Amino acid sequence: MKLGIATPVVTNVAGAPLEWEKDAGIEDIGRVAEVADRLGYHHMTCSEHIGMPSTESGRRGARYWDPLATFGYVAGRTKRIRFATMTLVLGYHHPLAIVKRYGTLDHVSAGRVILGVGVGSLKDEFDLLGAPFDDRGARGDDALKALRSALPSNEPAYQGEFYSFGGLTVDPCAVQPHMPIWVGGRTRRSLRRAVTLADGWCPYYVSIQTAADWLARFELPPDFEVVMPAEQPLDPAGNPEATQDTLRELADGGTTMLSARFVHHSLEHYLEQLHALIELHRETFGADARTQ
């Protein structure tokens, strides 16, 4: 089971109150990225919302740094850690806009981008952007097919139900010949979409027991990633035994990649937790956090 981090500062997950992060900035994110990179973490994340309705901010959080700008900065301060959008809402973007923007980021980062995508569920935000909501699932499927076709090509061509293009140049496109795509969601349909059209599944608000039950119903492709968060923030420095139990439970349930959130009260405490989790991972699995 590999280790990634749900990057601090960039969002207040599930509306959690911000403490030291409230006044933190890009320098703090850069320090986290440098330490995680040096320790061997596989990836860091950044979510996307354009505008959060005030009625939803208590449940979903109100802060969302833009992943493109954030990752563009930290790419210059790191060498190996990968950058996962968790998640881009497909309906908010034309596939070729994603190819151009994140293909450029793939160049900036020397091929370290992972596209985490989802179909979205916040109708008010769709309405704000003038994006169709009711057929977002079918549109998302078509967008995934279009992305897979277009990401590696400067002369993309695709004919689908909602998206069709050809006869144009998109330069740059992705550096990676096969940029990993992970599908987020909280339904079994999102897992089906991931197994059929992508390279991994990154559920949210899905317990490991439920995820394990759903995973058992599918024949997973080779190297398919199951990217799970722990249900509660981890405290590897303060409560290593409970953290090891969580690591084993996630691995036994089919998790191939942990997206770690921590108990943390300051930047230095967060960095301490990064070190402590790596040590516990080695004790538990005896392997590198990036490559196991």
VEXTORKOL-382561 format. One line per 5 residues: number of its first residue (from 1); their letters; for each residue x, y, z of C-alpha. Coordinates in nm, 4 decimals. Example, Ala and Ser with C-alpha at 12.3 -4.5 7.8 and 13.67 -1.06 7.14 Angstrom:
! VEXTORKOL-382561
1	AS	1.2300 -0.4500 0.7800  1.3670 -0.1060 0.7140;
***
This chain:
! VEXTORKOL-382561
1	MKLGI	0.0000 0.0000 0.0000  0.1520 0.3276 -0.1149  0.1178 0.6571 0.0732  -0.0121 0.9892 -0.0512  -0.1233 1.2982 0.1379;
6	ATPVV	-0.4398 1.5056 0.1280  -0.2517 1.8344 0.1179  -0.3128 2.0710 0.4113  -0.4000 2.4394 0.3709  -0.5588 2.3987 0.0251;
11	TNVAG	-0.9018 2.2987 0.1549  -1.0975 2.2594 0.4768  -1.2122 1.9018 0.4338  -1.5806 1.8440 0.5156  -1.6007 2.1947 0.6580;
16	APLEW	-1.3430 2.1282 0.9304  -1.2408 2.4523 1.1040  -0.9023 2.5868 0.9997  -0.6470 2.6431 1.2774  -0.2870 2.7197 1.1768;
21	EKDAG	-0.3900 2.6661 0.8161  -0.6186 2.9690 0.8214  -0.3277 3.2081 0.7757  -0.0906 2.9651 0.6021  0.0194 3.0205 0.2451;
26	IEDIG	0.2103 2.8821 -0.0479  0.5422 2.8729 0.1393  0.3877 2.6344 0.3931  0.2465 2.4161 0.1146  0.5895 2.4196 -0.0462;
31	RVAEV	0.7566 2.2984 0.2740  0.5044 2.0164 0.3088  0.5652 1.9173 -0.0534  0.9439 1.9196 -0.0140  0.9359 1.7026 0.2986;
36	ADRLG	0.6808 1.4599 0.1533  0.8905 1.4369 -0.1637  1.2112 1.3671 0.0280  1.0444 1.1047 0.2496  0.9051 0.9123 -0.0462;
41	YHHMT	0.5334 0.9886 -0.0483  0.3712 0.8882 -0.3759  0.1452 1.1896 -0.4344  -0.0167 1.4978 -0.2919  -0.3689 1.6157 -0.3713;
46	CSEHI	-0.5600 1.9329 -0.4457  -0.9370 1.9500 -0.4929  -1.1506 2.1697 -0.7158  -1.4590 2.3786 -0.6607  -1.5204 2.7031 -0.8469;
51	GMPST	-1.7691 2.8558 -0.6053  -1.9178 2.6941 -0.2961  -2.2776 2.7928 -0.2138  -2.3007 2.9269 0.1407  -2.5619 2.6631 0.2200;
56	ESGRR	-2.3032 2.3900 0.1497  -1.9860 2.5376 0.2977  -2.0501 2.3945 0.6438  -2.0764 2.0435 0.5000  -1.8188 2.0543 0.2212;
61	GARYW	-1.5860 2.3319 0.3294  -1.5416 2.6699 0.1648  -1.1694 2.6821 0.0824  -1.0495 2.5260 -0.2427  -0.7167 2.6326 -0.3881;
66	DPLAT	-0.6980 2.5897 -0.7630  -0.5011 2.2700 -0.8345  -0.3377 2.3932 -1.1547  -0.1784 2.7001 -0.9952  -0.0923 2.5165 -0.6731;
71	FGYVA	0.0746 2.2215 -0.8433  0.2544 2.4448 -1.0906  0.4292 2.6116 -0.7976  0.5188 2.3009 -0.5966  0.6398 2.1174 -0.9082;
76	GRTKR	0.9361 2.3548 -0.9072  1.0216 2.2645 -0.5465  1.0032 1.8857 -0.5808  1.1497 1.6063 -0.7897  0.9504 1.2839 -0.7511;
81	IRFAT	0.6172 1.3301 -0.5746  0.3169 1.3170 -0.8055  0.0258 1.5614 -0.8229  -0.3304 1.4248 -0.8092  -0.6374 1.6380 -0.8713;
86	MTLVL	-0.8892 1.4968 -0.6246  -1.1093 1.5755 -0.8032  -1.1691 1.7802 -1.1164  -1.5375 1.7969 -1.2057  -1.5592 1.6829 -1.5668;
91	GYHHP	-1.8724 1.8805 -1.6473  -1.7001 2.2103 -1.5683  -1.4400 2.1745 -1.8448  -1.4180 2.0793 -2.2101  -1.1871 1.7760 -2.2402;
96	LAIVK	-0.9454 1.9694 -2.4615  -0.9189 2.2430 -2.1990  -0.8124 1.9748 -1.9498  -0.5637 1.8351 -2.2022  -0.4065 2.1772 -2.2608;
101	RYGTL	-0.3908 2.2848 -1.8957  -0.2870 1.9584 -1.7374  -0.0748 1.8578 -2.0350  0.1177 2.1789 -1.9730  0.1424 2.0896 -1.6025;
106	DHVSA	0.2710 1.7478 -1.7050  0.5544 1.9261 -1.8884  0.6182 2.1605 -1.5961  0.6369 1.8649 -1.3545  0.8275 1.6297 -1.5887;
111	GRVIL	0.5403 1.3812 -1.6156  0.4078 1.3683 -1.2592  0.0372 1.4477 -1.3066  -0.2469 1.2165 -1.2068  -0.5930 1.3249 -1.3193;
116	GVGVG	-0.8461 1.2590 -1.0478  -1.1897 1.3327 -1.1922  -1.5553 1.2989 -1.1048  -1.8970 1.3753 -1.2474  -1.9922 1.6122 -0.9652;
121	SLKDE	-2.2966 1.6369 -0.7405  -2.3408 2.0044 -0.6515  -2.6228 2.1301 -0.8746  -2.5912 2.4914 -0.7600  -2.2343 2.5004 -0.8846;
126	FDLLG	-2.3323 2.3506 -1.2206  -2.6029 2.6157 -1.2492  -2.3543 2.8887 -1.1594  -2.1293 2.7807 -1.4464  -2.4112 2.7156 -1.6927;
131	APFDD	-2.3115 2.3478 -1.7105  -2.5699 2.0710 -1.7744  -2.6439 1.8725 -1.4591  -2.9011 1.6022 -1.5324  -2.6928 1.4145 -1.7910;
136	RGARG	-2.3592 1.4674 -1.6133  -2.2969 1.0930 -1.5814  -2.3222 1.0227 -1.9532  -2.1267 1.3401 -2.0301  -1.8607 1.2353 -1.7847;
141	DDALK	-1.8233 0.8958 -1.9489  -1.7854 1.0590 -2.2883  -1.5354 1.3093 -2.1472  -1.3249 1.0242 -2.0043  -1.3130 0.8562 -2.3448;
146	ALRSA	-1.2227 1.1859 -2.5085  -0.9466 1.2506 -2.2543  -0.7935 0.9086 -2.3028  -0.7859 0.9678 -2.6761  -0.6562 1.3248 -2.6614;
151	LPSNE	-0.4106 1.3406 -2.3708  -0.1096 1.1883 -2.5512  -0.1622 1.3529 -2.8903  -0.0825 1.6977 -3.0309  -0.3384 1.6285 -3.3056;
156	PAYQG	-0.6307 1.4830 -3.1124  -0.9332 1.3340 -3.2828  -1.2459 1.1997 -3.1174  -1.6095 1.1455 -3.2101  -1.8465 1.0850 -2.9203;
161	EFYSF	-2.1975 1.1454 -2.7953  -2.1232 1.4858 -2.6399  -1.7705 1.5731 -2.7516  -1.6288 1.5648 -3.1030  -1.3106 1.7249 -3.2311;
166	GGLTV	-1.0382 1.6895 -3.4888  -0.8363 1.8870 -3.7388  -0.6604 2.0982 -3.4773  -0.3323 2.1077 -3.2861  -0.3100 2.1041 -2.9069;
171	DPCAV	0.0493 2.1727 -2.8015  0.1569 2.0865 -2.5421  -0.0337 1.7729 -2.4589  0.0686 1.5285 -2.1844  0.4284 1.4093 -2.1517;
176	QPHMP	0.3152 1.0729 -2.0193  0.2018 0.8339 -2.2921  -0.0628 0.7100 -2.0479  -0.1489 0.9699 -1.7834  -0.3173 0.7919 -1.4897;
181	IWVGG	-0.6837 0.8793 -1.4439  -0.8604 0.8090 -1.1146  -1.2374 0.8420 -1.0755  -1.3793 0.9834 -0.7545  -1.7252 0.9295 -0.6141;
186	RTRRS	-1.9293 0.7751 -0.3378  -2.1432 0.5271 -0.5290  -2.0939 0.1854 -0.6827  -2.1561 0.3505 -1.0181  -1.8374 0.5562 -0.9692;
191	LRRAV	-1.6442 0.2322 -0.9158  -1.7947 0.0835 -1.2310  -1.6945 0.3984 -1.4211  -1.3409 0.3720 -1.2824  -1.3013 0.0028 -1.3655;
196	TLADG	-1.4376 0.0530 -1.7163  -1.2803 0.3829 -1.8198  -0.9933 0.4701 -1.5861  -0.6933 0.3471 -1.3871  -0.8114 0.3885 -1.0309;
201	WCPYY	-1.0921 0.4717 -0.7916  -1.0739 0.7367 -0.5178  -1.3985 0.7152 -0.3174  -1.5057 0.9574 -0.0466  -1.7548 0.9047 0.2349;
206	VSIQT	-1.7347 0.5315 0.1645  -1.6243 0.3046 0.4490  -1.3500 0.0503 0.3893  -1.6008 -0.2276 0.4629  -1.8396 -0.0991 0.1963;
211	AADWL	-1.5553 -0.0402 -0.0483  -1.4248 -0.3950 0.0037  -1.7722 -0.5361 -0.0607  -1.8091 -0.3364 -0.3838  -1.4582 -0.4209 -0.5023;
216	ARFEL	-1.5292 -0.7922 -0.4605  -1.8060 -0.7608 -0.7219  -1.5717 -0.6438 -0.9980  -1.2834 -0.7935 -1.1866  -1.0225 -0.5236 -1.1427;
221	PPDFE	-0.7777 -0.4474 -1.4227  -0.4040 -0.5051 -1.3609  -0.2408 -0.2263 -1.1560  -0.5793 -0.0725 -1.0743  -0.5412 0.1725 -0.7852;
226	VVMPA	-0.7861 0.1918 -0.4942  -0.7151 0.5239 -0.3250  -0.8797 0.5410 0.0168  -0.8674 0.7915 0.3021  -0.8821 0.6756 0.6619;
231	EQPLD	-1.2230 0.7443 0.8140  -1.0606 0.9601 1.0830  -0.7445 1.1736 1.0671  -0.4336 0.9735 1.1538  -0.2087 1.0442 1.4516;
236	PAGNP	0.1010 0.8320 1.3857  0.3212 1.0348 1.6227  0.0711 1.0425 1.9092  -0.1108 0.7114 1.8635  0.1041 0.4766 1.6546;
241	EATQD	-0.0820 0.1591 1.7530  -0.4169 0.2868 1.6274  -0.2500 0.4144 1.3116  -0.0947 0.0737 1.2407  -0.4336 -0.0907 1.2933;
246	TLREL	-0.5837 0.1494 1.0387  -0.3072 0.0799 0.7869  -0.3643 -0.2954 0.8144  -0.7435 -0.2595 0.7906  -0.7166 -0.0479 0.4761;
251	ADGGT	-0.4681 -0.2835 0.3133  -0.6790 -0.5886 0.4002  -0.9830 -0.4160 0.2460  -0.8127 -0.3755 -0.0905  -0.6623 -0.0276 -0.0580;
256	TMLSA	-0.3540 0.0135 -0.2748  -0.3003 0.3823 -0.1952  -0.3703 0.5704 0.1281  -0.4625 0.9373 0.0951  -0.3509 1.0444 0.4418;
261	RFVHH	-0.5047 1.3158 0.6533  -0.3475 1.3895 0.9919  -0.4217 1.5287 1.3322  -0.2067 1.8440 1.3269  -0.1875 2.1694 1.5211;
266	SLEHY	0.0932 2.3518 1.3412  0.3105 2.3190 1.0353  0.5888 2.1591 1.2408  0.3411 1.9106 1.3897  0.2219 1.8221 1.0391;
271	LEQLH	0.5805 1.7593 0.9255  0.6365 1.5431 1.2338  0.3325 1.3358 1.1364  0.4712 1.2904 0.7836  0.7913 1.1420 0.9279;
276	ALIEL	0.6037 0.9251 1.1785  0.3702 0.7719 0.9181  0.6616 0.6749 0.6939  0.8292 0.4968 0.9844  0.5089 0.3130 1.0782;
281	HRETF	0.4530 0.2139 0.7172  0.8011 0.0603 0.7018  0.7448 -0.1232 1.0292  0.4076 -0.2531 0.9117  0.4816 -0.3459 0.5501;
286	GADAR	0.8610 -0.3387 0.5241  0.8595 -0.1515 0.1924  0.8955 0.1928 0.0391  0.5870 0.4138 0.0637  0.6072 0.5186 -0.2997;
291	TQ	0.6502 0.1880 -0.4755  0.5043 -0.1048 -0.2786;
***
